[in-house]
Amino acid sequence: MKPSFLAARPDARWAGAPKELRGGCDGVEFEVLGRWWGKRWSVTSEAPFPMPERLLLFASRKGMEHGFWRDFRVGDPAFDHRHFVFSDTPALLPIIMGPQTRHALGARTALDDALTLYVRGGVARVTGQNDADDDTALTRHLDVHRALAADHQTFLTAWDELVTSAQGRADPRWPPTGTVMNPVGALRLYLTWAEAARRDVDWLAREDSLRTNLAGNDGRQRSRWSLREAEPFEAHDLELGAGRYLVTGKPTLSTPALEALVLRGKIVAISSSAQVRVAVRGLATTSQLQAMLRLLETLLQAADSGSPYR
C-alpha cells in the first residue's frame, strides 16, 4: 500500500513495488523507500542544478557527513548557525544559497524531518525522511529545487541591473559578463573566483575569492605596474587609508590620487599594461562600479577625437 503522503501530489505518477517507488512531477524525479522502523519513509529527489557550474555542495541541518569536513558561511548568520555547509567552490555560496533556497532548506520542521541538499555533477539531490502521513514531504522537496532556480535567476537579474546602471549591456547567461561603453571605449565586466581544486589547502582564500572585474584595452603600450590588497600577515609596500597593499612597478598616478580612487570604490586590485583591470571584492555595488569606471578612465588614455564613444 502506498503511503498517504504521496496523495498530496495527485499530479505525480508512481511505479514500482509498494516499498520502493519511483515517480516525478514538475521536472523533479523522486525515489521513495519504505523503512521497516517507525513507519518512516526515505525520499530522494533529483533535478538539474540550475547553475551550469561543475561544483560540489553539501548543506544540511543535521550536521556534517563523511568527506565534508569544513563548514563554510553563506552570509546569513541565522542559517549559518543552524546548518553545516560544505563546497569545493565556497566563493559562490552566497549566490547559490540565496534567500529562497535558505528559506526552503531551513523550513521549520523536526530535526529528523530536515532536508539535506547535495549537488554534484550538475545534479541537485535533496534527501530526507518523513512519516507516512506527512502531506508536506514532497512539497518541501519541490520547494528546494524551485528555490535554487529562483535564486539563480534573481542573481542574473541583479547582474543585469548592475550593468545597466552603467549604461552597459549584460549577457543573461552564466557565467555573468557585461559590456560597458564609455569615452575610453568598450569595457568588459565579469566575475572571477578560485576554481575547485581539491588539492588546494588554502580554503579561506578560496572562500573569499569572488571578485568583480572591469577591464579595458585601448591597444596602446604603457608602463607595467600592479597593486593588490595584502594578506593579513603579508608584508606590504603601501598604505592607503586603513588598507595595506603590495605594489609591483611604479604607479602612473600620484599616491593621493590613487588613494582617493581606491578608497572610493574599495578597490582590491589594479593591473596596468596593454590591458588595464581593476577589481573589487565580491559582487560590486552600483557605487563601486562607478568608482571602477572612474579609475579605469583615469588609467586609460582617452580615445582619439574621432572615436564614436567620445
C-alpha positions in Angstrom: 0.0 0.0 0.0 1.3 3.4 -1.0 2.0 5.9 1.9 -0.7 8.6 2.2 1.8 11.5 1.7 2.0 10.6 -2.0 -1.6 11.6 -2.4 -0.7 15.2 -1.6 0.7 15.4 -5.2 -2.0 14.0 -7.5 0.0 15.3 -10.5 2.8 12.8 -9.7 2.9 9.3 -11.2 4.4 6.4 -9.3 5.6 3.0 -10.3 7.4 0.1 -8.5 6.9 -2.1 -5.5 4.9 -0.9 -2.5 8.1 -0.1 -0.5 10.2 1.0 -3.5 8.5 3.6 -5.6 9.8 6.0 -8.3 7.9 8.9 -9.8 8.1 12.5 -10.8 6.4 15.9 -11.1 7.4 19.4 -12.1 10.6 18.2 -13.7 11.8 16.5 -10.4 12.4 12.8 -10.2 11.6 11.0 -6.9 12.7 7.8 -5.2 10.6 6.7 -2.2 11.7 3.9 0.0 9.8 2.5 3.0 11.7 1.8 6.2 10.8 -1.1 8.5 11.0 1.1 11.6 8.5 3.7 12.8 6.6 3.8 9.6 9.2 6.2 8.2 9.9 6.8 4.5 13.2 7.9 2.9 12.6 10.3 0.0 15.3 11.4 -2.6 14.5 13.9 -5.3 16.8 14.9 -8.2 16.7 17.7 -10.8 19.3 19.5 -12.9 21.3 22.1 -11.0 20.3 25.5 -12.5 23.8 27.0 -12.4 25.9 25.4 -15.2 28.9 25.1 -12.9 30.5 21.8 -12.0 30.9 22.1 -8.3 30.3 20.1 -5.1 27.9 21.3 -2.5 26.5 19.8 0.7 24.1 21.6 3.1 22.3 20.1 6.0 20.7 21.0 9.3 21.7 17.5 10.6 25.4 18.3 10.5 28.4 17.0 8.6 28.8 13.8 6.7 32.0 11.8 6.0 34.2 13.6 3.5 32.7 17.1 4.1 34.9 18.4 6.9 34.8 22.2 6.6 31.8 24.4 7.5 31.5 27.4 5.2 29.4 30.5 5.6 26.7 31.6 3.1 26.4 35.1 4.6 23.2 34.6 6.6 24.1 34.4 10.4 20.9 32.6 11.4 21.2 30.0 8.6 24.9 29.6 9.1 24.3 28.9 12.8 21.8 26.1 12.1 23.3 24.4 9.0 26.5 22.7 8.0 27.6 23.8 4.5 30.5 22.5 2.5 31.5 23.3 -1.1 34.7 22.9 -3.1 33.8 26.3 -4.6 32.8 28.3 -1.5 33.1 31.7 -3.1 29.8 31.0 -5.0 27.9 30.0 -1.9 26.3 33.5 -1.3 25.0 33.3 -4.9 23.8 29.7 -4.9 22.3 29.7 -1.4 20.1 32.8 -1.9 17.2 33.8 0.3 14.7 31.5 -1.3 17.0 28.4 -1.0 17.8 29.2 2.6 14.1 29.6 3.4 13.2 26.3 1.7 16.1 24.3 3.1 15.6 25.8 6.6 11.9 25.1 6.8 10.9 24.7 10.5 10.5 21.0 10.9 11.6 18.5 13.4 15.3 17.7 13.0 14.6 14.2 11.9 12.5 15.6 9.0 15.1 18.2 7.9 16.2 18.0 4.3 19.7 17.7 3.0 21.0 19.3 -0.2 23.7 17.6 -2.2 25.0 19.0 -5.6 27.4 17.1 -7.8 28.0 16.7 -11.5 25.3 19.2 -12.4 22.6 17.4 -10.5 20.9 18.7 -7.3 19.8 16.0 -5.0 17.6 16.5 -1.9 17.2 13.8 0.7 15.2 13.4 3.8 12.9 11.1 5.9 9.3 11.7 6.8 6.3 9.9 8.3 3.8 8.1 6.1 1.2 10.8 6.7 3.4 13.9 6.2 1.5 15.7 3.5 4.2 18.4 3.2 7.0 15.9 2.4 7.0 16.1 -1.4 6.2 19.8 -1.5 9.2 20.6 0.7 11.5 18.8 -1.7 10.0 20.6 -4.7 10.4 23.9 -2.8 14.2 23.4 -2.6 14.5 22.7 -6.3 12.4 25.7 -7.2 14.2 27.9 -4.9 17.6 27.0 -6.4 16.3 28.0 -9.8 14.7 31.2 -8.5 17.8 32.4 -6.7 19.9 31.7 -9.8 17.5 33.8 -11.9 17.4 36.5 -9.2 21.2 36.8 -9.3 21.2 37.1 -13.1 18.6 39.8 -12.9 20.6 41.7 -10.3 23.7 41.4 -12.5 21.7 42.8 -15.4 20.6 45.7 -13.3 24.2 46.4 -12.2 25.5 46.5 -15.7 22.5 48.6 -16.9 23.2 51.1 -14.1 26.4 52.0 -16.0 24.6 52.1 -19.4 26.0 48.8 -20.3 24.7 45.5 -21.7 24.7 42.3 -19.8 24.9 38.7 -21.1 21.9 37.0 -19.4 23.7 33.7 -19.0 26.2 32.1 -16.6 29.0 33.0 -16.1 27.8 36.6 -16.0 29.6 39.2 -18.2 28.7 42.6 -19.4 30.0 45.3 -21.8 30.1 49.0 -20.8 30.7 51.7 -23.4 32.3 54.9 -22.3 34.7 57.6 -23.6 37.7 55.2 -23.4 36.0 52.5 -25.4 34.3 49.2 -24.6 35.0 47.9 -21.1 34.4 44.3 -20.0 32.7 43.5 -16.7 33.0 39.9 -15.3 33.3 37.8 -12.2 36.3 35.6 -11.2 36.7 33.2 -8.3 39.0 30.4 -7.2 38.2 27.3 -9.2 37.5 24.0 -7.4 40.9 22.3 -6.7 40.7 19.6 -4.1 44.5 19.6 -3.5 44.4 23.3 -2.7 44.7 23.5 1.1 44.1 27.3 1.3 40.3 27.1 1.9 40.0 30.5 3.5 41.5 32.2 0.4 39.1 30.2 -1.8 36.1 31.3 0.3 37.0 34.9 -0.1 38.0 34.8 -3.8 34.9 36.2 -5.6 35.9 39.4 -7.4 34.1 41.8 -9.8 36.5 42.8 -12.5 36.4 45.7 -15.0 38.9 45.6 -17.8 39.7 47.7 -20.9 42.3 47.7 -23.7 43.0 50.6 -26.0 45.8 48.8 -27.8 48.5 51.2 -26.5 51.6 50.2 -24.6 52.0 51.7 -21.1 54.2 51.2 -18.1 53.5 47.9 -16.3 52.5 48.1 -12.7 50.1 46.4 -10.4 48.6 46.8 -6.9 46.7 44.3 -4.8 45.5 44.1 -1.3 48.0 42.4 1.0 47.0 39.3 3.0 46.7 39.9 6.8 50.2 38.6 7.6 51.9 39.6 4.3 54.5 42.4 4.1 53.1 45.4 2.3 54.5 48.3 0.2 51.8 50.9 0.5 49.1 52.0 2.9 46.0 53.7 1.5 43.7 54.7 4.3 43.4 51.6 6.6 44.3 49.3 3.7 47.6 47.6 3.1 48.8 46.9 -0.5 51.5 45.2 -2.4 52.8 47.2 -5.4 54.8 46.0 -8.4 56.3 48.6 -10.7 55.7 52.3 -10.4 52.1 53.5 -10.4 51.3 56.2 -13.0 49.1 58.0 -10.5 50.3 60.0 -7.5 49.7 58.4 -4.2 47.0 60.9 -3.1 45.1 60.4 -6.4 45.4 56.7 -6.2 44.3 56.7 -2.6 41.2 58.7 -3.4 40.1 56.4 -6.2 41.0 53.1 -4.4 39.1 54.1 -1.2 36.1 55.4 -3.1 35.5 52.0 -4.7 37.1 49.8 -2.1 39.4 48.5 -4.9 41.4 45.4 -4.0 43.5 45.0 -7.2 44.7 47.0 -10.2 46.9 45.9 -13.0 48.1 48.2 -15.8 49.8 47.2 -19.0 48.3 47.0 -22.5 45.2 46.0 -20.7 44.0 47.7 -17.6 42.0 45.9 -15.0 40.5 46.8 -11.6 38.7 44.5 -9.2 36.6 44.7 -6.0 35.8 42.0 -3.5 32.5 40.1 -4.0 29.7 41.5 -6.2 30.2 45.2 -6.9 27.6 47.7 -5.9 26.4 50.4 -8.3 28.5 53.0 -6.5 31.6 50.7 -6.6 31.1 50.1 -10.3 31.0 53.9 -10.9 34.3 54.2 -8.9 35.8 51.4 -11.0 34.8 53.2 -14.2 36.3 56.4 -12.9 39.6 54.7 -12.1 39.7 52.9 -15.5 39.0 56.1 -17.3 41.9 57.8 -15.4 44.3 55.0 -16.2 43.4 54.5 -19.8 44.3 57.2 -22.3 41.3 58.9 -23.8 40.1 57.7 -27.2 41.0 59.6 -30.3 38.8 62.5 -31.1 37.3 60.6 -34.0 36.1 57.8 -31.7 32.3 57.2 -31.8 32.4 56.9 -28.0 33.6 60.5 -27.3 
